């Protein structure tokens, strides 16, 4: 029934503007009468905290998104503000949204992830890519010596392969995606196989050692312009579960993402915000992981222009800066990012003398 409403709205979008405010009644939410204005289905409101080149600065246009992925229609309802939305605590709804976004904006078909694997927020992931592009532009250099070929190593590419997908589509970068999880890599390879033009741009490699990051992945004489990583930031399973509980509570308090009357609530907090152990936590949390990455990067100092990582917690920064000082990084840059109320940052470092700085 939502499809019929959207079809009517699609027609309305082509008629005079003074008629676009027509409101239609629908019982799309369990026989509860709702008023669904066209403006609530697609809005030009801009998310100014995202990178200027980020394609997701506008609010979600559910007319176009459902056209890209019809399965999304099953999850679209009204939130407390009578805006069209989905239940962001429902992993199937978030996955359907991601499939639509990837199809509409990046021409990716057949994107899927196994149950209980991390379903990434695409706008925030795109920001990391765009800020790395800025970093390269400011550096005015390429590890390969060929400005048209940028090689990137994604540490922890995951089952979703989201960074290589966006980096390939937005900038034509070449990626090596590394992960310790063979199941995740197999799924990422399926995504590549369904989008055959990616096969020449993305190579996947299995990390067989849990104690190393670059060793066993970076080959002899191989060079990269960038490395990137979204490290596990919790210290334990209990901390990860507590983080999930906080996300659940924040969603329930956020009217823009709260569910309207008759909107079915997700039942299990444990099933929300998926992720395998290696994606969510490690001994010592993000500080320990990033410190290990920094120490190991010294051994590959001439094989990469910029090493980088996401840092979730601002309190992690002092320890990270101390580690970078110990390895004598030539330059360190911190790039702040934001998506709504969520604040994070990229820390990038190099051991090389960078031209254009």
N, C-alpha and C positions, 0 to 999 in steps of 0.2 A: 504493500500500500504506500510505503514511503517512495517507492519508485514512481508511482503515479503522480504523487505530489511534486517530485523533482522534475518530472517531465512537464508538468504544468508550469513550474517555475522557469524551466528552460525556455518555454514559449514566452512567458512573461518578460524574460530578459530581452526579448527582441521587439517588444512593443513599446509604445511611448513611456517615458520615464515616470510620468504622473500616475501610471497604472501599476508601477512596480511595487507599490506599497499595499496592494491588495492582500488581504489576509484570508487564509483558508483554514477551515476547521478540519482537524483530523483526529482520529482515535488511535494514532500510531503508538501510543504508550498504554497498552493494556486497557483499552476502552475509556481512557481518561481524555476528555475533550481538551485539545490544545490548540492554541493559535500560533501558526507558524509563518511569520512574515519572510519574504524573500531575503531581506537584509540579514536575517539570522542564519541563512544557509551559506552565504558568501559575503565577506566583509573586507574592506580595504584597510582596516586597522593594521598598523605596522608595528612589528616587534623591533624597536629601535636598539635593543641591547644586543641583537645579533649582528654579525659582520655585515658590512654594506653589500657584499656580493652574495650573501646567503640567500638562496631562493625561497627560504621559508620564513621570511620576515613578515609576510602577510598572514592573516588568520586563515585557517584551513577552509578551503572552498569545497564543501562536501558534494556539491553538484558535480564538479569535475572529478573529485576523488572517487566517487561511486561509479562514475563513467569509466574510470581507469581500473577499478576493482569492484565488481558488483557485490562481492562478499561483504564489503564494508557496510552495505545498506542494512544488514541485520543488526548492526551495533549502534547505529546513529539514532540518538534520541535528543530530547531537550534537557539542558541542565537548569540550575536554579535561576539563571538569568534569561531563560527561554532562548538560549543560543543552541544551535545544533552542535552536538559533541558526542564523544564516546565515553565509556567507562574506562578511564585510564588505569584502573586497578584490575581490569580483566585482560589477561595476557593475550587471549584470542582476538580481542578488539584492537589492542595495540598492534598485534601482528598484521591484522587486516589493514590498519591505517598505514603501517610501514610499506606493505605491498603496494598500496595505492600511491603513496608518495614516490616510491622508487620507480613505479611504472610511469607516473605522470611527469616527473621532473628529470629522471635519469634513464628512461627507456629500458628499464630492467624487467625482464619477464621471469616468472617462475621462482621468485625469491621466497625462501621458506627457511625455517630453522626447526631443529628437533625440539620436542617438549622439554621444558626446564633448561633451555639455553637462553643466554642473555639476548633480550630484544631491545636493541639500542634506540635511544631518542635521536632521530635523524637530524633535526635542526642543530643540535649541539655537536654532533659528530661532524657535520659539514663545516661548522665554525673552525674546528681544529685544522681541517684541510686548508681553508681559506687563509688562516693566520700563518700557516707554514708557507703558503705561496707568497705572502707578504715578506716573510723572513728571507726566502730565497731572492726575491726581487731586491731587497735592501742589501743583500750580500753581493749581488752582481757576479755570481760565480756558479759553475756547474762542475761537479766531481768528474764527469765524463769528458769535459772540455767541449761538449756539444750542447748548445743552449736549448736545442729542441728535444733532447732526451734527458728527462729527470728520473732518477732511480731512487725509489723509496723502500725502506725496510719497515714493515709493520710487525712489531713484536706483540704477539697475542692476537693474531688476526681473527680468531674465533670462528664460529659456525656461520656468522652473519656476513663476514667479509665487507663490512660497511665502509671502512676507510679506503680500501682499494677501489671499490665501486665508485665512490664519490670522486676520489682523486683521478681515476681514469676518465670519468665522464666530464669533469669540470676542467681538467688541465692536460689530459692525455699522458699523465705520468705512468711510468712502468713500476710495478710493485713486486716485491718478494714478501709473501705473508708467512710468518712463522708461528707455530703453535705447538704446545706439548700434548695436545689432545687430538688423537687420530680421528675420532668421530667428528669433531668440529671441522677438521681439515677436509674430511670426506664430504661433508655437507657443503662447505665453501666451494669445493671443486664441482659439485653438482650445479651450483649457481653459475659458475663460470661456464660450464658445459651448456647450460641453457641459454647463455648469451655469448655466442661463439666469438664475437669480436673482442671479448675480454681475454681470450686464451693467449693472445700474443702479448698481452700487457701484464698479466698476473701469473706469478709462479708461486706455488705453495711448498713449504718445507716443514718437515716434522722435526721438532727439537726433542732429541732422545734423552737429554740430561736435564733433570729437574733442578740442578744446581747451577746451570749456566744459562746465559741469555744470548750473547752474540756468538760464542764458541759453538762450533758445529753447524752454524747457520751461515755466517759470513765466510765465503770461500776465499782461498788464497788469491791475492791480487784483485779481488772484487771490490768495487767502489760504489758508494752511495752518496747522493746529495743530502738525504734526510733519513733519519730513523724516527719512528713515532711509536708511542705505547700508551695504552690506557691500563695502568697497572691495577692489580687487586689492591683495594685500599683498606679492607678490614683486616683485623689481626686474627680473627677466629670465626668459627661458624656462629657462635653465640652473638658476637658483635654484628655479624652480617644479618642475622635474624632480627636483632634490635633495630638495625637500620631499616629493614623492610617494614617493621612495625611503625616506625616514625613516618615513613613515606605514606603508609596507609592512613595514619592519623592526619597528615597534612592534606591528603586528598579529600578526606571527609570534611575538613575545615575550609576548603577552598571552594567557594560557590561557583567559580567559573568551571570547575571540573566535577562538582558535585552532581549527583544523579537527581533527575526530576522525579516527581511522584509516579510510582508504578515502574520505575527503572530498576531492574533486578540487580541486587548487590552481589558482588563476588563473595563466595563463601569462605574461602580459605586464604588467610594472609600468607601462609607458607608457600602457596602456589603463585603468588603475585610477584612481579618484578623478578623474573626468572634469572637463572645463572648457575653455572656449575661452580664447584669449589674453587677451581683455579681462576675463575673469572672474578670471584668475589673476595677471597681472603687468602692470606699467606702469613706465615710466622713473621711477626714484626710489622705487618701491614705495609702500607705504601712506602713508608720511610725506609724500611729494610729492603724492599724490592728495588726502589730507586737507587739507594746507596750501592747495592750490588751491581745495578746497571751502570752507574757512574764509574765504579772501580774497574769493571770489565771494559768499558768504553775506551779507557786509556790504552789498552792493548790493541785497539783498532783505530787509533787516533788519526792515522794517515789514510784510512779507508772510508771515511765519512766526513762530509763538510759540517753538517749540523746533526747532533743527537738531540732528541727531545722526548718529553714525557708529559702527560697530564698530571697535575697535582690537585687532588680533591680538597685537601685540608690546608688552610693557610698556616696552621700550626706546624705543618711538616716542613715548611720552607727553611727555617734556620738550620736544621740538620742537613738538608739537601745542599744548601750553600756551603756548609762546612766541608761536606764530602767533595764538592766541586773544587774548593780551594786546595784540598789535600792532593788532588790529582793534577793541579796546575792547569785547569782549563783556561784557555786564552781569553775567551769571552763567554759570558753568561747573560742570557736574556730571559726576562719573565714577562709573559703576555697574559693580561687579565682577560677572562671571558665570563659571560653571564647568559643565562637562559631563564628569564623570569626571576624568581627568587634564588635560584641555584647559582652560586658563584664558584668558579674554578679558575685554573690558570695553566698555562703551558710554561715549563721551564726548558730552555734550549741552551746547549753549550757546544763549543767547538774547541779543538786544540790547534786550529790552523789560523794563520794570519789572513783575515778575510778582507778582500778588496771592496771598496765602496762603502766601508764603515766610517 
